[in-house]
Amino acid sequence: MDIDTSKTFETTNLDLGAYLMLEGIQYLGSRIAVDTSRNEPKAVLLFFDQKGNCRDIERLFMLSREKKYRELNKFLLKDIHLEIKKFNAKLSKQVKD
């Protein structure tokens, strides 16, 4: 199936990508692009924006409970990993002594 590139929506936001899929937007695949500000590769997710409503769905996502949930989940995971790292460093120090 040939897809009109003008109907392709791109994002680097994995959470938004998952949300678009939940909303029934067809996932086309991914590609690698270079982040010019950091000079490193980044993954770009491609979706078929048949009805031209992906921007509207993106706005809904930015205000959604799902986005807030993901942000809080990432915060908690970061905190847990920091505590594990501190614990392991303390344990390692005790073993050395």
N, CA, C and O atoms as a CHARMM CRD file, in Angstrom:
* protein
*
  388
    1    1 MET  N      0.84800  -1.18700   0.00000 PROA 1      0.00000
    2    1 MET  CA     0.00000   0.00000   0.00000 PROA 1      0.00000
    3    1 MET  C      0.88500   1.23800   0.00000 PROA 1      0.00000
    4    1 MET  O      1.73500   1.38000   0.87900 PROA 1      0.00000
    5    2 ASP  N      0.70900   2.13300  -0.95900 PROA 2      0.00000
    6    2 ASP  CA     1.42600   3.39800  -0.99100 PROA 2      0.00000
    7    2 ASP  C      0.70800   4.39500  -0.10200 PROA 2      0.00000
    8    2 ASP  O     -0.50900   4.56700  -0.17800 PROA 2      0.00000
    9    3 ILE  N      1.49600   5.05000   0.74600 PROA 3      0.00000
   10    3 ILE  CA     0.91000   6.01300   1.67900 PROA 3      0.00000
   11    3 ILE  C      1.41200   7.39800   1.33900 PROA 3      0.00000
   12    3 ILE  O      2.61500   7.61200   1.18700 PROA 3      0.00000
   13    4 ASP  N      0.50200   8.32500   1.22300 PROA 4      0.00000
   14    4 ASP  CA     0.82200   9.71700   0.94000 PROA 4      0.00000
   15    4 ASP  C      1.64000  10.27400   2.10500 PROA 4      0.00000
   16    4 ASP  O      1.16900  10.28800   3.24200 PROA 4      0.00000
   17    5 THR  N      2.87000  10.73500   1.82500 PROA 5      0.00000
   18    5 THR  CA     3.74100  11.23000   2.90700 PROA 5      0.00000
   19    5 THR  C      3.17700  12.47700   3.57700 PROA 5      0.00000
   20    5 THR  O      3.55200  12.79700   4.70500 PROA 5      0.00000
   21    6 SER  N      2.27900  13.18200   2.89400 PROA 6      0.00000
   22    6 SER  CA     1.66300  14.34400   3.54400 PROA 6      0.00000
   23    6 SER  C      0.70000  13.91600   4.64700 PROA 6      0.00000
   24    6 SER  O      0.28700  14.72600   5.47700 PROA 6      0.00000
   25    7 LYS  N      0.34900  12.62800   4.64200 PROA 7      0.00000
   26    7 LYS  CA    -0.52900  12.09400   5.68100 PROA 7      0.00000
   27    7 LYS  C      0.25100  11.27600   6.70500 PROA 7      0.00000
   28    7 LYS  O     -0.31100  10.42300   7.39200 PROA 7      0.00000
   29    8 THR  N      1.54400  11.54300   6.79700 PROA 8      0.00000
   30    8 THR  CA     2.37700  10.84800   7.77100 PROA 8      0.00000
   31    8 THR  C      2.63100  11.76600   8.95500 PROA 8      0.00000
   32    8 THR  O      3.01900  12.92200   8.78600 PROA 8      0.00000
   33    9 PHE  N      2.41100  11.24800  10.14600 PROA 9      0.00000
   34    9 PHE  CA     2.67300  11.98900  11.37800 PROA 9      0.00000
   35    9 PHE  C      3.89900  11.37400  12.03300 PROA 9      0.00000
   36    9 PHE  O      3.99600  10.15200  12.14500 PROA 9      0.00000
   37   10 GLU  N      4.83700  12.21000  12.46800 PROA 10     0.00000
   38   10 GLU  CA     6.07100  11.73700  13.08800 PROA 10     0.00000
   39   10 GLU  C      6.18300  12.25100  14.51500 PROA 10     0.00000
   40   10 GLU  O      5.78000  13.37300  14.82200 PROA 10     0.00000
   41   11 THR  N      6.73500  11.41200  15.37600 PROA 11     0.00000
   42   11 THR  CA     7.01500  11.82000  16.75300 PROA 11     0.00000
   43   11 THR  C      8.20900  11.04000  17.27700 PROA 11     0.00000
   44   11 THR  O      8.47600   9.92000  16.84200 PROA 11     0.00000
   45   12 THR  N      8.92000  11.64500  18.21200 PROA 12     0.00000
   46   12 THR  CA     9.99700  10.94100  18.90400 PROA 12     0.00000
   47   12 THR  C      9.55700  10.54500  20.30800 PROA 12     0.00000
   48   12 THR  O     10.32400   9.94700  21.06300 PROA 12     0.00000
   49   13 ASN  N      8.32400  10.88100  20.65100 PROA 13     0.00000
   50   13 ASN  CA     7.78700  10.61700  21.98200 PROA 13     0.00000
   51   13 ASN  C      7.14700   9.22400  22.01600 PROA 13     0.00000
   52   13 ASN  O      6.08900   9.00100  21.42700 PROA 13     0.00000
   53   14 LEU  N      7.79400   8.30900  22.70300 PROA 14     0.00000
   54   14 LEU  CA     7.30100   6.92700  22.78900 PROA 14     0.00000
   55   14 LEU  C      5.92800   6.85600  23.45300 PROA 14     0.00000
   56   14 LEU  O      5.07000   6.08600  23.02000 PROA 14     0.00000
   57   15 ASP  N      5.71600   7.64500  24.49000 PROA 15     0.00000
   58   15 ASP  CA     4.42000   7.63800  25.17200 PROA 15     0.00000
   59   15 ASP  C      3.30400   8.11500  24.23900 PROA 15     0.00000
   60   15 ASP  O      2.21900   7.53300  24.20900 PROA 15     0.00000
   61   16 LEU  N      3.57800   9.17100  23.48500 PROA 16     0.00000
   62   16 LEU  CA     2.59000   9.66000  22.51900 PROA 16     0.00000
   63   16 LEU  C      2.33300   8.60400  21.45200 PROA 16     0.00000
   64   16 LEU  O      1.19300   8.40400  21.03600 PROA 16     0.00000
   65   17 GLY  N      3.38600   7.93300  21.01100 PROA 17     0.00000
   66   17 GLY  CA     3.22500   6.87500  20.01800 PROA 17     0.00000
   67   17 GLY  C      2.28400   5.78200  20.49100 PROA 17     0.00000
   68   17 GLY  O      1.40700   5.34200  19.74700 PROA 17     0.00000
   69   18 ALA  N      2.46600   5.34900  21.72100 PROA 18     0.00000
   70   18 ALA  CA     1.58100   4.32400  22.28700 PROA 18     0.00000
   71   18 ALA  C      0.13900   4.84300  22.37400 PROA 18     0.00000
   72   18 ALA  O     -0.80900   4.10900  22.09700 PROA 18     0.00000
   73   19 TYR  N     -0.01400   6.11200  22.76200 PROA 19     0.00000
   74   19 TYR  CA    -1.34200   6.71400  22.87100 PROA 19     0.00000
   75   19 TYR  C     -2.02200   6.77800  21.49900 PROA 19     0.00000
   76   19 TYR  O     -3.21300   6.49300  21.37600 PROA 19     0.00000
   77   20 LEU  N     -1.25500   7.15700  20.47200 PROA 20     0.00000
   78   20 LEU  CA    -1.82000   7.19300  19.11700 PROA 20     0.00000
   79   20 LEU  C     -2.31100   5.81300  18.70100 PROA 20     0.00000
   80   20 LEU  O     -3.37400   5.68200  18.09300 PROA 20     0.00000
   81   21 MET  N     -1.53500   4.78600  19.02900 PROA 21     0.00000
   82   21 MET  CA    -1.94400   3.42600  18.69400 PROA 21     0.00000
   83   21 MET  C     -3.21800   3.03600  19.43700 PROA 21     0.00000
   84   21 MET  O     -4.09700   2.38700  18.87000 PROA 21     0.00000
   85   22 LEU  N     -3.32000   3.43300  20.70900 PROA 22     0.00000
   86   22 LEU  CA    -4.54600   3.16700  21.46900 PROA 22     0.00000
   87   22 LEU  C     -5.75300   3.85900  20.84400 PROA 22     0.00000
   88   22 LEU  O     -6.87900   3.37000  20.92900 PROA 22     0.00000
   89   23 GLU  N     -5.49800   5.00800  20.21400 PROA 23     0.00000
   90   23 GLU  CA    -6.57400   5.76200  19.57200 PROA 23     0.00000
   91   23 GLU  C     -6.87900   5.24400  18.16900 PROA 23     0.00000
   92   23 GLU  O     -7.71400   5.81200  17.46500 PROA 23     0.00000
   93   24 GLY  N     -6.19900   4.15900  17.75800 PROA 24     0.00000
   94   24 GLY  CA    -6.50200   3.53700  16.48100 PROA 24     0.00000
   95   24 GLY  C     -5.71000   4.06800  15.29800 PROA 24     0.00000
   96   24 GLY  O     -6.03000   3.75100  14.15300 PROA 24     0.00000
   97   25 ILE  N     -4.68400   4.86800  15.55100 PROA 25     0.00000
   98   25 ILE  CA    -3.85800   5.38900  14.46500 PROA 25     0.00000
   99   25 ILE  C     -2.88500   4.29200  14.02600 PROA 25     0.00000
  100   25 ILE  O     -2.24500   3.65200  14.86000 PROA 25     0.00000
  101   26 GLN  N     -2.77800   4.08200  12.72100 PROA 26     0.00000
  102   26 GLN  CA    -1.94900   3.00400  12.17800 PROA 26     0.00000
  103   26 GLN  C     -0.46100   3.35300  12.27200 PROA 26     0.00000
  104   26 GLN  O     -0.01700   4.38800  11.77500 PROA 26     0.00000
  105   27 TYR  N      0.28800   2.47200  12.91400 PROA 27     0.00000
  106   27 TYR  CA     1.74300   2.61400  13.03900 PROA 27     0.00000
  107   27 TYR  C      2.38400   2.11300  11.74900 PROA 27     0.00000
  108   27 TYR  O      2.09900   1.00400  11.29800 PROA 27     0.00000
  109   28 LEU  N      3.24700   2.92900  11.16000 PROA 28     0.00000
  110   28 LEU  CA     3.90000   2.56400   9.90900 PROA 28     0.00000
  111   28 LEU  C      5.29600   1.99000  10.11000 PROA 28     0.00000
  112   28 LEU  O      5.76900   1.19600   9.29600 PROA 28     0.00000
  113   29 GLY  N      5.94600   2.38600  11.18100 PROA 29     0.00000
  114   29 GLY  CA     7.31300   1.92800  11.43500 PROA 29     0.00000
  115   29 GLY  C      8.12500   3.04200  12.06400 PROA 29     0.00000
  116   29 GLY  O      7.58400   4.02000  12.57900 PROA 29     0.00000
  117   30 SER  N      9.42800   2.87200  12.01000 PROA 30     0.00000
  118   30 SER  CA    10.30400   3.88000  12.60100 PROA 30     0.00000
  119   30 SER  C     11.50000   4.11300  11.69700 PROA 30     0.00000
  120   30 SER  O     11.77600   3.32700  10.79100 PROA 30     0.00000
  121   31 ARG  N     12.19600   5.19000  11.95300 PROA 31     0.00000
  122   31 ARG  CA    13.42900   5.49600  11.24300 PROA 31     0.00000
  123   31 ARG  C     14.36600   6.18600  12.22400 PROA 31     0.00000
  124   31 ARG  O     13.94800   6.66300  13.27900 PROA 31     0.00000
  125   32 ILE  N     15.62100   6.22700  11.86000 PROA 32     0.00000
  126   32 ILE  CA    16.60900   6.90300  12.69300 PROA 32     0.00000
  127   32 ILE  C     16.92800   8.25500  12.06600 PROA 32     0.00000
  128   32 ILE  O     17.14000   8.35800  10.85700 PROA 32     0.00000
  129   33 ALA  N     16.95800   9.27300  12.89200 PROA 33     0.00000
  130   33 ALA  CA    17.34300  10.62000  12.46200 PROA 33     0.00000
  131   33 ALA  C     18.43900  11.10800  13.40300 PROA 33     0.00000
  132   33 ALA  O     18.60300  10.56900  14.49800 PROA 33     0.00000
  133   34 VAL  N     19.18500  12.11900  12.98400 PROA 34     0.00000
  134   34 VAL  CA    20.23800  12.66900  13.82500 PROA 34     0.00000
  135   34 VAL  C     19.71200  13.91200  14.52200 PROA 34     0.00000
  136   34 VAL  O     19.21500  14.83800  13.88100 PROA 34     0.00000
  137   35 ASP  N     19.82900  13.92000  15.83900 PROA 35     0.00000
  138   35 ASP  CA    19.46700  15.08500  16.64400 PROA 35     0.00000
  139   35 ASP  C     20.60400  16.08800  16.49200 PROA 35     0.00000
  140   35 ASP  O     21.67400  15.90700  17.07400 PROA 35     0.00000
  141   36 THR  N     20.38000  17.14000  15.71600 PROA 36     0.00000
  142   36 THR  CA    21.46300  18.08300  15.40900 PROA 36     0.00000
  143   36 THR  C     21.94500  18.85100  16.62500 PROA 36     0.00000
  144   36 THR  O     23.10400  19.26400  16.66900 PROA 36     0.00000
  145   37 SER  N     21.08700  19.05100  17.61000 PROA 37     0.00000
  146   37 SER  CA    21.51800  19.78600  18.80600 PROA 37     0.00000
  147   37 SER  C     22.46600  18.96200  19.67000 PROA 37     0.00000
  148   37 SER  O     23.31500  19.51900  20.36500 PROA 37     0.00000
  149   38 ARG  N     22.32600  17.64200  19.62800 PROA 38     0.00000
  150   38 ARG  CA    23.18200  16.75700  20.43000 PROA 38     0.00000
  151   38 ARG  C     24.12000  15.91400  19.57200 PROA 38     0.00000
  152   38 ARG  O     25.00500  15.23300  20.08900 PROA 38     0.00000
  153   39 ASN  N     23.92000  15.96600  18.26900 PROA 39     0.00000
  154   39 ASN  CA    24.69700  15.16800  17.31900 PROA 39     0.00000
  155   39 ASN  C     24.66500  13.67200  17.66800 PROA 39     0.00000
  156   39 ASN  O     25.69300  12.99500  17.65900 PROA 39     0.00000
  157   40 GLU  N     23.48900  13.19200  17.96800 PROA 40     0.00000
  158   40 GLU  CA    23.32000  11.76600  18.26100 PROA 40     0.00000
  159   40 GLU  C     22.03300  11.26600  17.60900 PROA 40     0.00000
  160   40 GLU  O     21.12400  12.05100  17.33900 PROA 40     0.00000
  161   41 PRO  N     21.96000   9.97100  17.35900 PROA 41     0.00000
  162   41 PRO  CA    20.76800   9.42700  16.70000 PROA 41     0.00000
  163   41 PRO  C     19.54500   9.41900  17.61200 PROA 41     0.00000
  164   41 PRO  O     19.65500   9.33200  18.83400 PROA 41     0.00000
  165   42 LYS  N     18.39100   9.51200  16.98600 PROA 42     0.00000
  166   42 LYS  CA    17.13000   9.39800  17.73700 PROA 42     0.00000
  167   42 LYS  C     16.15100   8.62100  16.88300 PROA 42     0.00000
  168   42 LYS  O     16.21100   8.65800  15.65400 PROA 42     0.00000
  169   43 ALA  N     15.25800   7.92400  17.53900 PROA 43     0.00000
  170   43 ALA  CA    14.23500   7.14700  16.83300 PROA 43     0.00000
  171   43 ALA  C     13.02400   8.02600  16.56200 PROA 43     0.00000
  172   43 ALA  O     12.55700   8.75000  17.44100 PROA 43     0.00000
  173   44 VAL  N     12.52900   7.95400  15.34900 PROA 44     0.00000
  174   44 VAL  CA    11.33200   8.68600  14.94300 PROA 44     0.00000
  175   44 VAL  C     10.25800   7.65800  14.61600 PROA 44     0.00000
  176   44 VAL  O     10.46900   6.76900  13.79200 PROA 44     0.00000
  177   45 LEU  N      9.10700   7.78400  15.26300 PROA 45     0.00000
  178   45 LEU  CA     7.97200   6.88600  15.03300 PROA 45     0.00000
  179   45 LEU  C      7.07200   7.49500  13.95900 PROA 45     0.00000
  180   45 LEU  O      6.77200   8.68900  13.99400 PROA 45     0.00000
  181   46 LEU  N      6.64900   6.67400  13.01300 PROA 46     0.00000
  182   46 LEU  CA     5.84000   7.14300  11.88800 PROA 46     0.00000
  183   46 LEU  C      4.43600   6.55100  11.96100 PROA 46     0.00000
  184   46 LEU  O      4.26700   5.35200  12.18600 PROA 46     0.00000
  185   47 PHE  N      3.43100   7.40800  11.76800 PROA 47     0.00000
  186   47 PHE  CA     2.02600   6.98800  11.82600 PROA 47     0.00000
  187   47 PHE  C      1.28400   7.49700  10.59500 PROA 47     0.00000
  188   47 PHE  O      1.62700   8.53700  10.03200 PROA 47     0.00000
  189   48 PHE  N      0.26700   6.75300  10.19000 PROA 48     0.00000
  190   48 PHE  CA    -0.57500   7.13400   9.06700 PROA 48     0.00000
  191   48 PHE  C     -1.68800   8.03100   9.58700 PROA 48     0.00000
  192   48 PHE  O     -2.60100   7.57100  10.27200 PROA 48     0.00000
  193   49 ASP  N     -1.60500   9.31100   9.25800 PROA 49     0.00000
  194   49 ASP  CA    -2.56700  10.31600   9.72300 PROA 49     0.00000
  195   49 ASP  C     -3.65400  10.49700   8.66100 PROA 49     0.00000
  196   49 ASP  O     -3.78200  11.56100   8.05400 PROA 49     0.00000
  197   50 GLN  N     -4.42200   9.44900   8.45500 PROA 50     0.00000
  198   50 GLN  CA    -5.41400   9.40200   7.38100 PROA 50     0.00000
  199   50 GLN  C     -6.42100  10.54900   7.45400 PROA 50     0.00000
  200   50 GLN  O     -6.76100  11.14700   6.43400 PROA 50     0.00000
  201   51 LYS  N     -6.89200  10.85200   8.65700 PROA 51     0.00000
  202   51 LYS  CA    -7.92300  11.87500   8.81900 PROA 51     0.00000
  203   51 LYS  C     -7.35200  13.24300   9.18500 PROA 51     0.00000
  204   51 LYS  O     -8.10000  14.21000   9.33000 PROA 51     0.00000
  205   52 GLY  N     -6.03300  13.32600   9.33500 PROA 52     0.00000
  206   52 GLY  CA    -5.40600  14.60800   9.67700 PROA 52     0.00000
  207   52 GLY  C     -5.69200  15.04500  11.10500 PROA 52     0.00000
  208   52 GLY  O     -5.71900  16.24100  11.39700 PROA 52     0.00000
  209   53 ASN  N     -5.90400  14.08500  11.99500 PROA 53     0.00000
  210   53 ASN  CA    -6.26500  14.44500  13.36600 PROA 53     0.00000
  211   53 ASN  C     -5.19100  14.09100  14.40700 PROA 53     0.00000
  212   53 ASN  O     -5.45000  14.17600  15.60700 PROA 53     0.00000
  213   54 CYS  N     -4.01000  13.70200  13.96900 PROA 54     0.00000
  214   54 CYS  CA    -2.97100  13.31500  14.94600 PROA 54     0.00000
  215   54 CYS  C     -2.55000  14.48700  15.82900 PROA 54     0.00000
  216   54 CYS  O     -2.27800  14.29400  17.01500 PROA 54     0.00000
  217   55 ARG  N     -2.49100  15.69400  15.27500 PROA 55     0.00000
  218   55 ARG  CA    -2.14800  16.87300  16.09400 PROA 55     0.00000
  219   55 ARG  C     -3.18400  17.07600  17.19700 PROA 55     0.00000
  220   55 ARG  O     -2.83600  17.39200  18.33400 PROA 55     0.00000
  221   56 ASP  N     -4.44100  16.89500  16.85800 PROA 56     0.00000
  222   56 ASP  CA    -5.50000  17.03400  17.87000 PROA 56     0.00000
  223   56 ASP  C     -5.36600  15.95800  18.94100 PROA 56     0.00000
  224   56 ASP  O     -5.52800  16.23500  20.12900 PROA 56     0.00000
  225   57 ILE  N     -5.07000  14.72700  18.51700 PROA 57     0.00000
  226   57 ILE  CA    -4.87600  13.64000  19.47700 PROA 57     0.00000
  227   57 ILE  C     -3.65500  13.93000  20.35100 PROA 57     0.00000
  228   57 ILE  O     -3.65900  13.63800  21.54700 PROA 57     0.00000
  229   58 GLU  N     -2.61900  14.50400  19.75400 PROA 58     0.00000
  230   58 GLU  CA    -1.42300  14.87300  20.52600 PROA 58     0.00000
  231   58 GLU  C     -1.77900  15.88700  21.61200 PROA 58     0.00000
  232   58 GLU  O     -1.32700  15.76500  22.75000 PROA 58     0.00000
  233   59 ARG  N     -2.58700  16.88500  21.26200 PROA 59     0.00000
  234   59 ARG  CA    -3.02200  17.88700  22.24800 PROA 59     0.00000
  235   59 ARG  C     -3.82600  17.23700  23.37600 PROA 59     0.00000
  236   59 ARG  O     -3.64300  17.56400  24.54900 PROA 59     0.00000
  237   60 LEU  N     -4.71100  16.32200  23.01000 PROA 60     0.00000
  238   60 LEU  CA    -5.48300  15.60500  24.03000 PROA 60     0.00000
  239   60 LEU  C     -4.55500  14.81700  24.95100 PROA 60     0.00000
  240   60 LEU  O     -4.74600  14.79300  26.16700 PROA 60     0.00000
  241   61 PHE  N     -3.54800  14.17300  24.35700 PROA 61     0.00000
  242   61 PHE  CA    -2.59200  13.40100  25.15100 PROA 61     0.00000
  243   61 PHE  C     -1.84300  14.29900  26.12900 PROA 61     0.00000
  244   61 PHE  O     -1.64600  13.92700  27.28600 PROA 61     0.00000
  245   62 MET  N     -1.42300  15.47900  25.67400 PROA 62     0.00000
  246   62 MET  CA    -0.64600  16.37900  26.52800 PROA 62     0.00000
  247   62 MET  C     -1.42900  16.80900  27.77300 PROA 62     0.00000
  248   62 MET  O     -0.84000  17.14900  28.79900 PROA 62     0.00000
  249   63 LEU  N     -2.73800  16.78800  27.67300 PROA 63     0.00000
  250   63 LEU  CA    -3.59000  17.17800  28.80600 PROA 63     0.00000
  251   63 LEU  C     -4.18300  15.97500  29.54000 PROA 63     0.00000
  252   63 LEU  O     -4.93600  16.14200  30.49900 PROA 63     0.00000
  253   64 SER  N     -3.84900  14.77800  29.09900 PROA 64     0.00000
  254   64 SER  CA    -4.52400  13.58100  29.60900 PROA 64     0.00000
  255   64 SER  C     -3.95400  13.06700  30.92400 PROA 64     0.00000
  256   64 SER  O     -2.83200  13.38800  31.31600 PROA 64     0.00000
  257   65 ARG  N     -4.77100  12.26000  31.58500 PROA 65     0.00000
  258   65 ARG  CA    -4.33000  11.56700  32.79800 PROA 65     0.00000
  259   65 ARG  C     -3.24800  10.54200  32.46500 PROA 65     0.00000
  260   65 ARG  O     -2.36200  10.28300  33.27900 PROA 65     0.00000
  261   66 GLU  N     -3.31900   9.96400  31.27800 PROA 66     0.00000
  262   66 GLU  CA    -2.31300   8.98400  30.87100 PROA 66     0.00000
  263   66 GLU  C     -0.91600   9.60900  30.85400 PROA 66     0.00000
  264   66 GLU  O      0.04800   8.99500  31.31100 PROA 66     0.00000
  265   67 LYS  N     -0.81200  10.82300  30.32800 PROA 67     0.00000
  266   67 LYS  CA     0.48300  11.50200  30.28400 PROA 67     0.00000
  267   67 LYS  C      0.97300  11.79000  31.70200 PROA 67     0.00000
  268   67 LYS  O      2.14000  11.56900  32.02500 PROA 67     0.00000
  269   68 LYS  N      0.07300  12.28100  32.53400 PROA 68     0.00000
  270   68 LYS  CA     0.44900  12.56600  33.92400 PROA 68     0.00000
  271   68 LYS  C      0.88500  11.28500  34.63600 PROA 68     0.00000
  272   68 LYS  O      1.84300  11.29100  35.41000 PROA 68     0.00000
  273   69 TYR  N      0.17400  10.18700  34.36900 PROA 69     0.00000
  274   69 TYR  CA     0.52500   8.88900  34.94500 PROA 69     0.00000
  275   69 TYR  C      1.93200   8.48900  34.52300 PROA 69     0.00000
  276   69 TYR  O      2.73900   8.08400  35.35900 PROA 69     0.00000
  277   70 ARG  N      2.23000   8.59900  33.23100 PROA 70     0.00000
  278   70 ARG  CA     3.55600   8.21400  32.72400 PROA 70     0.00000
  279   70 ARG  C      4.64800   9.08100  33.35000 PROA 70     0.00000
  280   70 ARG  O      5.70900   8.57000  33.70600 PROA 70     0.00000
  281   71 GLU  N      4.40200  10.37300  33.48700 PROA 71     0.00000
  282   71 GLU  CA     5.40000  11.25700  34.09600 PROA 71     0.00000
  283   71 GLU  C      5.65000  10.87400  35.54800 PROA 71     0.00000
  284   71 GLU  O      6.79700  10.82000  35.99200 PROA 71     0.00000
  285   72 LEU  N      4.58900  10.61000  36.28100 PROA 72     0.00000
  286   72 LEU  CA     4.73600  10.19800  37.67800 PROA 72     0.00000
  287   72 LEU  C      5.41500   8.84200  37.78900 PROA 72     0.00000
  288   72 LEU  O      6.23800   8.63000  38.67800 PROA 72     0.00000
  289   73 ASN  N      5.07600   7.92600  36.89400 PROA 73     0.00000
  290   73 ASN  CA     5.69000   6.61000  36.87300 PROA 73     0.00000
  291   73 ASN  C      7.20000   6.73300  36.64000 PROA 73     0.00000
  292   73 ASN  O      7.98800   6.08200  37.32600 PROA 73     0.00000
  293   74 LYS  N      7.60000   7.56000  35.68000 PROA 74     0.00000
  294   74 LYS  CA     9.02500   7.77000  35.40200 PROA 74     0.00000
  295   74 LYS  C      9.73200   8.39900  36.60200 PROA 74     0.00000
  296   74 LYS  O     10.85900   8.02300  36.92300 PROA 74     0.00000
  297   75 PHE  N      9.08000   9.35200  37.26400 PROA 75     0.00000
  298   75 PHE  CA     9.65800   9.97900  38.45300 PROA 75     0.00000
  299   75 PHE  C      9.89800   8.94100  39.54600 PROA 75     0.00000
  300   75 PHE  O     10.97000   8.89400  40.14900 PROA 75     0.00000
  301   76 LEU  N      8.89000   8.11300  39.79100 PROA 76     0.00000
  302   76 LEU  CA     9.01700   7.08900  40.83400 PROA 76     0.00000
  303   76 LEU  C     10.09400   6.06400  40.48600 PROA 76     0.00000
  304   76 LEU  O     10.87100   5.66800  41.35500 PROA 76     0.00000
  305   77 LEU  N     10.14600   5.63500  39.23900 PROA 77     0.00000
  306   77 LEU  CA    11.17900   4.68500  38.82200 PROA 77     0.00000
  307   77 LEU  C     12.57800   5.27700  38.98100 PROA 77     0.00000
  308   77 LEU  O     13.50100   4.59100  39.42000 PROA 77     0.00000
  309   78 LYS  N     12.73000   6.54400  38.62400 PROA 78     0.00000
  310   78 LYS  CA    14.02300   7.22000  38.77500 PROA 78     0.00000
  311   78 LYS  C     14.42700   7.24900  40.25000 PROA 78     0.00000
  312   78 LYS  O     15.58400   6.99900  40.58600 PROA 78     0.00000
  313   79 ASP  N     13.47800   7.55200  41.12000 PROA 79     0.00000
  314   79 ASP  CA    13.74600   7.60000  42.55800 PROA 79     0.00000
  315   79 ASP  C     14.12700   6.21200  43.09100 PROA 79     0.00000
  316   79 ASP  O     15.06000   6.08000  43.88400 PROA 79     0.00000
  317   80 ILE  N     13.40600   5.19600  42.65500 PROA 80     0.00000
  318   80 ILE  CA    13.71100   3.82400  43.08900 PROA 80     0.00000
  319   80 ILE  C     15.11100   3.41700  42.64000 PROA 80     0.00000
  320   80 ILE  O     15.87200   2.84500  43.42000 PROA 80     0.00000
  321   81 HSD  N     15.45200   3.70700  41.39100 PROA 81     0.00000
  322   81 HSD  CA    16.78000   3.34400  40.88300 PROA 81     0.00000
  323   81 HSD  C     17.88800   4.10200  41.60700 PROA 81     0.00000
  324   81 HSD  O     18.97200   3.56100  41.82100 PROA 81     0.00000
  325   82 LEU  N     17.62700   5.32700  41.97700 PROA 82     0.00000
  326   82 LEU  CA    18.60300   6.10000  42.75400 PROA 82     0.00000
  327   82 LEU  C     18.82600   5.46400  44.11900 PROA 82     0.00000
  328   82 LEU  O     19.96300   5.35900  44.57900 PROA 82     0.00000
  329   83 GLU  N     17.74500   5.04000  44.76800 PROA 83     0.00000
  330   83 GLU  CA    17.86200   4.39300  46.07300 PROA 83     0.00000
  331   83 GLU  C     18.59300   3.05100  45.97400 PROA 83     0.00000
  332   83 GLU  O     19.39400   2.71300  46.84500 PROA 83     0.00000
  333   84 ILE  N     18.32000   2.29600  44.92500 PROA 84     0.00000
  334   84 ILE  CA    19.02000   1.01700  44.71400 PROA 84     0.00000
  335   84 ILE  C     20.50700   1.27200  44.50300 PROA 84     0.00000
  336   84 ILE  O     21.34700   0.54800  45.03700 PROA 84     0.00000
  337   85 LYS  N     20.82800   2.29100  43.73000 PROA 85     0.00000
  338   85 LYS  CA    22.23600   2.63400  43.47700 PROA 85     0.00000
  339   85 LYS  C     22.94000   3.00900  44.77800 PROA 85     0.00000
  340   85 LYS  O     24.06800   2.58000  45.02200 PROA 85     0.00000
  341   86 LYS  N     22.27600   3.80800  45.61200 PROA 86     0.00000
  342   86 LYS  CA    22.85300   4.18100  46.92200 PROA 86     0.00000
  343   86 LYS  C     23.05400   2.94700  47.79700 PROA 86     0.00000
  344   86 LYS  O     24.09000   2.78900  48.44300 PROA 86     0.00000
  345   87 PHE  N     22.04800   2.07900  47.80600 PROA 87     0.00000
  346   87 PHE  CA    22.12500   0.86000  48.61100 PROA 87     0.00000
  347   87 PHE  C     23.28000  -0.02000  48.15000 PROA 87     0.00000
  348   87 PHE  O     24.05200  -0.51400  48.97200 PROA 87     0.00000
  349   88 ASN  N     23.40100  -0.21500  46.84500 PROA 88     0.00000
  350   88 ASN  CA    24.48300  -1.04400  46.31300 PROA 88     0.00000
  351   88 ASN  C     25.85300  -0.44200  46.60300 PROA 88     0.00000
  352   88 ASN  O     26.79800  -1.17600  46.89300 PROA 88     0.00000
  353   89 ALA  N     25.97500   0.88400  46.52900 PROA 89     0.00000
  354   89 ALA  CA    27.24500   1.53900  46.83800 PROA 89     0.00000
  355   89 ALA  C     27.59400   1.34100  48.30900 PROA 89     0.00000
  356   89 ALA  O     28.75100   1.08900  48.64500 PROA 89     0.00000
  357   90 LYS  N     26.60000   1.45400  49.18500 PROA 90     0.00000
  358   90 LYS  CA    26.81200   1.24600  50.61700 PROA 90     0.00000
  359   90 LYS  C     27.20500  -0.21000  50.89400 PROA 90     0.00000
  360   90 LYS  O     28.12000  -0.47100  51.67500 PROA 90     0.00000
  361   91 LEU  N     26.52500  -1.13200  50.26700 PROA 91     0.00000
  362   91 LEU  CA    26.81200  -2.56500  50.42300 PROA 91     0.00000
  363   91 LEU  C     28.21400  -2.87500  49.91300 PROA 91     0.00000
  364   91 LEU  O     28.95500  -3.62700  50.54700 PROA 91     0.00000
  365   92 SER  N     28.57200  -2.31100  48.79500 PROA 92     0.00000
  366   92 SER  CA    29.90000  -2.52900  48.21800 PROA 92     0.00000
  367   92 SER  C     30.98700  -1.99000  49.15600 PROA 92     0.00000
  368   92 SER  O     32.03600  -2.61300  49.32400 PROA 92     0.00000
  369   93 LYS  N     30.72900  -0.84200  49.75500 PROA 93     0.00000
  370   93 LYS  CA    31.69300  -0.24900  50.68400 PROA 93     0.00000
  371   93 LYS  C     31.85700  -1.14500  51.90600 PROA 93     0.00000
  372   93 LYS  O     32.97300  -1.32300  52.39500 PROA 93     0.00000
  373   94 GLN  N     30.74800  -1.71800  52.41100 PROA 94     0.00000
  374   94 GLN  CA    30.82600  -2.59800  53.57000 PROA 94     0.00000
  375   94 GLN  C     31.61700  -3.85700  53.25400 PROA 94     0.00000
  376   94 GLN  O     32.34400  -4.35100  54.11600 PROA 94     0.00000
  377   95 VAL  N     31.49900  -4.37800  52.07400 PROA 95     0.00000
  378   95 VAL  CA    32.21200  -5.57800  51.67500 PROA 95     0.00000
  379   95 VAL  C     33.72100  -5.29100  51.59800 PROA 95     0.00000
  380   95 VAL  O     34.53500  -6.13200  51.97700 PROA 95     0.00000
  381   96 LYS  N     34.08100  -4.11300  51.11000 PROA 96     0.00000
  382   96 LYS  CA    35.48800  -3.73500  51.00200 PROA 96     0.00000
  383   96 LYS  C     36.12900  -3.55000  52.36000 PROA 96     0.00000
  384   96 LYS  O     37.31400  -3.83000  52.53600 PROA 96     0.00000
  385   97 ASP  N     35.34400  -3.07600  53.32600 PROA 97     0.00000
  386   97 ASP  CA    35.88200  -2.82500  54.69400 PROA 97     0.00000
  387   97 ASP  C     35.98000  -4.07400  55.46000 PROA 97     0.00000
  388   97 ASP  O     36.40600  -4.05700  56.61500 PROA 97     0.00000
